[in-house]
Amino acid sequence: KVQAELDNPAGKLLPEMYGSVRHVEDMHPEPVLPVGAIVHGDENSYVYVQLEPGKFQKTNVQTGKRSGDVISIVSGVKPGDRVVVDGAMLLQQ
């Protein structure tokens, strides 16, 4: 069973209907971050990665596709990195 949100402007889709879905993109795991965690500079996008409590490093990232309130990260951080997701603008120098 899968639950999905779909646009339904014509009202043809009804609750509890069955259907088939074909995924056409490659599937590979990527880290995702809230959109608010990404700081956009003049040339690069970056995040702040926590090195230790109270110490953060500005890290360039390459972003991928956005999906709602999150965006995939192609490079720059890896799964398990602790990233500032709220208030990153306060860490700018």
N, C-alpha and C positions, 0 to 999 in steps of 0.2 A: 504494500500500500504506500502511496505517495500523496502528500498533500502539496498542492501548488497554487500560486496566485497567477491568474491569467487575465489579460484584458478581455473584456467581453462586451464591446460597445453595441453589438446587435442583439444581445440577450439570448443567443442560441445555446450557450452552455448553461446547464442547470445543475444544482447540487446533486451529488451522488452519481453523476454520469461517468461512464467509463471512456477511456480513450487510449491512444498509443502516442508515445513520445519518442522522437528520434533525436539524440544529441549529436550535433554535427561538428563540435569542436574537440580538439585534443583534450584529454584529461591528464593533468599532471599537478601534483600538489604544489601550491605556492602559499607563502605567508600572505595574510591579508591584515590590513589595519583600518581603523576608523578614518574616515576622510579628514577629520579634524587633527589627526596626528601628523599629517603631512604639512610641512612648511614650504611654500613655494618662493624661491628666491628669483633673482634676475635671470639666471641661467640654469640653475639646478633646483631639484626638490630634495628635501632632506628631513630627517627625523632626529630626535635625540634618544640615544640608546643609553640605558643606565649601566655604568661600569661597576659601581658600588653604591650603597646608600648615600644619596646627596651628591654624587658625582656623575655627570652625564657627558656624552661625546656626541657632537654634531656629526651625523653620518649621511652622506649622499645616498639617495635611493633612486632607482628607476621604477616608475609606477607602470602598472598594466591597466587592465580594464576595471572600471568602476561598476559596482553592483549595489544599488541602494546607498547605504551609508558606509560601505566599506570599499576599499580599493586594493587590488592585488599588488604585491611588491615583486618585481622581476629580479632585482638585485639590490644589494646594500644591507639587508638584514636577513637573518635566517631564523627558522623556527626556534623558539626558546629564548630569543633576545627579549629583554625587557625594554619596552619603548614607551616614552611619555605619550599618552593619548589625549590628555586634557591639560591645557595651559602651556603648551610648548612655546608659544609666542613669548611667554614670560622669561624663558631661558635665553632668548636672543641677546647678543652682546651689542 
